[in-house]
Amino acid sequence: MFKSRGDSNIVYKCTVRLLEDTEILECEFHPSYKGKFLLEHVCQQLNLTETDYFGLRYVDAGGQRHWLHLAKLILKQVKDASPILFSFRVKFYPPNPLLLKEDVTRFQIYLQLKRDLLHGRLYCTSNEAAMLGALIIQIELGDYDPNIHVGNYVTEMRLLLRQTEAIEARIQELHRDPMEGTPGGTGGVKGMSTQEAERTFLKIACQLDTYGVDPHPVKDHRGNQLYLGINHSGILTFQGSRKTHHFKWSEVHKINFEGRMFIVHLNYPEKKHTVGFKCPSGAACRHVWCCAIEQMLFYTLPSSSDACVYSGGGLFSWGTKFKYVGRTEREILERDGLLTPRDSQAEGSSTGGKRKASSVPATPSTPMTGDFGYSSLPRSTHSAPLEESAPEGEPCDGGCLLAGPAVDIALACCDHPRAPDDKPAACPEYSTRDPFEHSSTESGATTHATYASHASHASHASADEWRPPALQPPPRPFSLLRAFVPSFLAVWLALALAALVLFETDWPPLRALKRKPELVSLRHHYYAPLKEYVKRKLIELF
């Protein structure tokens, strides 16, 4: 980490690599500067005004990649890095890059896709790769000139990850052939202007399955090696070059992680489904989760004000929280006039104010409402307006202000029905008789037997003899320790017995439950090590 001391301030220096590998920026920042300052400074140097699609990436001491958080201090995020090195990259790929307003923004998207094609992230067929390569040649070198472009000039330019001679020959052929719509046009790229070639490149690239995908290596429940990709359309999985699954954002209900297990909860019309993927490490799993949450919120939230603090959502993933910062895609399109702005009044009534923090991201399948978190009260006690709680035309005696099953149960426990014309019951007189005699709910035979025993006892007693009532022992004072410890032990004993039954038996009804990703992770990371520890200690004792 490089730093230079001034009279009163410390200035840190960092290097930012741009999308062209040969171009770098040397920047300075103070310890109080946040990530937003550095990103805006880099975008200003590149004359970029549409900054929301870009970000700065860095690698920590453990080799894990991260996106620089815009709302956190730069120095706190890269405190272990020496020297401080960032890479300027496209963070959110626009679904249709042709809708971007500025040419310079489209050019940066083109540079990113050119890198993706070179490094194998933008996977495509041979014909598509040849056309994309020919368009890059047209943008970089212009029209084919037999006096200048001699020999195998494509070989000198690295365009593809697996650049074979056959593909190079096809690229040269497309570069020589005139474009369609011109005399003798055969579908080549000759005659295209730089801007036309760039727009054609973007049009082809954005329609590929791997557009905007940064592959994360994971394994499925069978141990098969997969690559997980996240883009504007949802979460995708690839096995080799074949797309195996595509979970659309409209189908994703919740995203969380447990240890190294990245878990996606899906909502289908017929049922709910849970899919888990094992990441190489816990840090890699947290990075995948953060990327998935951020991509999901950018493409699905109507407004950044609807975002809140999200947690990993798992029992063993405390301390991992994420706060979305920046505009969403809808806000960008509204600002640029490509979407009609929403009615602020209608939006305010639909969202119901700012939501609470939750580990469940807002998705099309989980509508954004004011009551975003879970609640112990039924929905009817929240959603029913006061004037609708009582039937029309009937007076409200106070009970109509609350409604719902929870309130009905509470009223039934403390109220007794009476006829409308009955007078209110008088307060019962104080009696020294055991109150449980009045509250008995046993059968009528027991009641009559109790009454007969009292009558018999009264007939044997003298009329003028009076005996004081037997004194009742004072109630035991409440002890928090006596109430808490047995409950605590009972709960843990029940959990231990449930774990033993689940993990140590082969009961057929539990086989499907044991294959759940959460339970597989729980057994591998916590139950098995604890079991070995207890076994080792017992062997040492005996």
Secondary structure as the mmCIF struct_conf table of DSSP 4:
data_model
#
loop_
_struct_conf.conf_type_id
_struct_conf.id
_struct_conf.beg_label_comp_id
_struct_conf.beg_label_asym_id
_struct_conf.beg_label_seq_id
_struct_conf.end_label_comp_id
_struct_conf.end_label_asym_id
_struct_conf.end_label_seq_id
STRN STRN1 PHE A 2 ARG A 5
BEND BEND1 ASP A 7 SER A 8
STRN STRN2 ILE A 10 ARG A 17
BEND BEND2 LEU A 19 GLU A 20
TURN_TY1_P TURN_TY1_P1 ASP A 21 THR A 22
STRN STRN3 ILE A 24 PHE A 29
TURN_TY1_P TURN_TY1_P2 PRO A 31 SER A 32
STRN STRN4 LYS A 34 LYS A 34
HELX_RH_AL_P HELX_RH_AL_P1 GLY A 35 GLN A 45
TURN_TY1_P TURN_TY1_P3 LEU A 46 ASN A 47
BEND BEND3 THR A 49 THR A 49
HELX_RH_3T_P HELX_RH_3T_P1 THR A 51 TYR A 53
STRN STRN5 PHE A 54 VAL A 59
TURN_TY1_P TURN_TY1_P4 ALA A 61 GLY A 62
BEND BEND4 GLY A 63 GLY A 63
STRN STRN6 ARG A 65 TRP A 67
HELX_LH_PP_P HELX_LH_PP_P1 LEU A 68 HIS A 69
TURN_TY1_P TURN_TY1_P5 LEU A 70 ALA A 71
BEND BEND5 LYS A 72 LYS A 72
STRN STRN7 LEU A 73 LEU A 73
HELX_RH_AL_P HELX_RH_AL_P2 ILE A 74 GLN A 77
BEND BEND6 VAL A 78 VAL A 78
TURN_TY1_P TURN_TY1_P6 LYS A 79 ASP A 80
BEND BEND7 SER A 82 PRO A 83
STRN STRN8 LEU A 85 VAL A 90
BEND BEND8 LYS A 91 PHE A 92
BEND BEND9 PRO A 95 PRO A 95
HELX_RH_3T_P HELX_RH_3T_P2 PRO A 97 LEU A 99
BEND BEND10 LYS A 101 LYS A 101
HELX_RH_AL_P HELX_RH_AL_P3 ASP A 103 LEU A 118
TURN_TY1_P TURN_TY1_P7 HIS A 119 GLY A 120
BEND BEND11 LEU A 122 LEU A 122
HELX_RH_AL_P HELX_RH_AL_P4 SER A 126 LEU A 141
BEND BEND12 ASP A 143 ASP A 143
TURN_TY1_P TURN_TY1_P8 PRO A 146 ILE A 148
BEND BEND13 HIS A 149 HIS A 149
BEND BEND14 GLY A 151 ASN A 152
TURN_TY1_P TURN_TY1_P9 TYR A 153 GLU A 156
BEND BEND15 MET A 157 MET A 157
BEND BEND16 LEU A 161 ARG A 162
HELX_RH_AL_P HELX_RH_AL_P5 GLU A 165 ARG A 176
BEND BEND17 ASP A 177 ASP A 177
STRN STRN9 PRO A 178 PRO A 178
HELX_LH_PP_P HELX_LH_PP_P2 MET A 179 MET A 179
TURN_TY1_P TURN_TY1_P10 GLU A 180 GLY A 181
BEND BEND18 THR A 182 THR A 182
TURN_TY1_P TURN_TY1_P11 PRO A 183 GLY A 184
BEND BEND19 GLY A 187 GLY A 187
STRN STRN10 LYS A 190 LYS A 190
TURN_TY1_P TURN_TY1_P12 GLY A 191 GLY A 191
HELX_RH_AL_P HELX_RH_AL_P6 THR A 194 ALA A 205
TURN_TY1_P TURN_TY1_P13 CYS A 206 GLN A 207
BEND BEND20 LEU A 208 LEU A 208
TURN_TY1_P TURN_TY1_P14 ASP A 209 GLY A 212
STRN STRN11 HIS A 216 LYS A 219
TURN_TY1_P TURN_TY1_P15 HIS A 221 ARG A 222
STRN STRN12 GLN A 225 ASN A 231
TURN_TY1_P TURN_TY1_P16 HIS A 232 SER A 233
STRN STRN13 GLY A 234 GLN A 239
TURN_TY1_P TURN_TY1_P17 GLY A 240 SER A 241
STRN STRN14 ARG A 242 LYS A 248
HELX_RH_3T_P HELX_RH_3T_P3 TRP A 249 GLU A 251
STRN STRN15 VAL A 252 GLU A 258
TURN_TY1_P TURN_TY1_P18 GLY A 259 ARG A 260
STRN STRN16 MET A 261 ASN A 267
BEND BEND21 PRO A 269 GLU A 270
STRN STRN17 LYS A 272 LYS A 278
BEND BEND22 PRO A 280 SER A 281
HELX_RH_AL_P HELX_RH_AL_P7 GLY A 282 THR A 300
BEND BEND23 PRO A 302 PRO A 302
HELX_RH_3T_P HELX_RH_3T_P4 SER A 304 ASP A 306
STRN STRN18 VAL A 309 SER A 311
BEND BEND24 GLY A 314 GLY A 314
TURN_TY1_P TURN_TY1_P19 LEU A 315 PHE A 316
TURN_TY1_P TURN_TY1_P20 TRP A 318 GLY A 319
STRN STRN19 LYS A 321 LYS A 323
BEND BEND25 GLY A 326 GLY A 326
HELX_RH_AL_P HELX_RH_AL_P8 GLU A 329 ARG A 335
TURN_TY1_P TURN_TY1_P21 ASP A 336 GLY A 337
BEND BEND26 LEU A 338 LEU A 339
HELX_LH_PP_P HELX_LH_PP_P3 THR A 340 ASP A 343
HELX_RH_AL_P HELX_RH_AL_P9 SER A 344 THR A 351
TURN_TY1_P TURN_TY1_P22 GLY A 352 GLY A 352
BEND BEND27 GLY A 353 GLY A 353
HELX_LH_PP_P HELX_LH_PP_P4 LYS A 354 ALA A 357
BEND BEND28 SER A 359 VAL A 360
STRN STRN20 THR A 363 THR A 363
TURN_TY1_P TURN_TY1_P23 PRO A 364 SER A 365
STRN STRN21 THR A 366 THR A 366
BEND BEND29 GLY A 370 GLY A 370
BEND BEND30 GLY A 373 GLY A 373
BEND BEND31 SER A 376 LEU A 377
TURN_TY1_P TURN_TY1_P24 ARG A 379 ARG A 379
HELX_RH_AL_P HELX_RH_AL_P10 SER A 380 SER A 383
BEND BEND32 ALA A 384 ALA A 384
HELX_RH_3T_P HELX_RH_3T_P5 LEU A 386 GLU A 388
BEND BEND33 SER A 389 ALA A 390
TURN_TY1_P TURN_TY1_P25 GLU A 392 GLY A 393
BEND BEND34 GLU A 394 GLU A 394
HELX_LH_PP_P HELX_LH_PP_P5 PRO A 395 CYS A 396
BEND BEND35 GLY A 398 GLY A 398
HELX_RH_3T_P HELX_RH_3T_P6 GLY A 399 LEU A 401
BEND BEND36 LEU A 402 LEU A 402
BEND BEND37 GLY A 404 GLY A 404
HELX_RH_AL_P HELX_RH_AL_P11 PRO A 405 CYS A 414
TURN_TY1_P TURN_TY1_P26 PRO A 420 ASP A 421
BEND BEND38 ASP A 422 ASP A 422
HELX_LH_PP_P HELX_LH_PP_P6 LYS A 423 TYR A 430
BEND BEND39 ARG A 433 ARG A 433
HELX_RH_3T_P HELX_RH_3T_P7 PRO A 435 GLU A 437
TURN_TY1_P TURN_TY1_P27 HIS A 438 HIS A 438
BEND BEND40 SER A 439 SER A 439
BEND BEND41 GLU A 442 GLU A 442
HELX_RH_AL_P HELX_RH_AL_P12 GLY A 444 HIS A 460
BEND BEND42 ALA A 461 ALA A 461
TURN_TY1_P TURN_TY1_P28 ALA A 463 ASP A 464
HELX_LH_PP_P HELX_LH_PP_P7 PRO A 468 PHE A 478
HELX_RH_AL_P HELX_RH_AL_P13 LEU A 480 GLU A 504
HELX_RH_3T_P HELX_RH_3T_P8 PRO A 508 LEU A 510
HELX_RH_AL_P HELX_RH_AL_P14 ARG A 511 LYS A 514
TURN_TY1_P TURN_TY1_P29 ARG A 515 ARG A 515
BEND BEND43 LYS A 516 LYS A 516
HELX_RH_AL_P HELX_RH_AL_P15 PRO A 517 LEU A 522
HELX_RH_PI_P HELX_RH_PI_P1 ARG A 523 TYR A 527
HELX_RH_AL_P HELX_RH_AL_P16 ALA A 528 LEU A 541
#
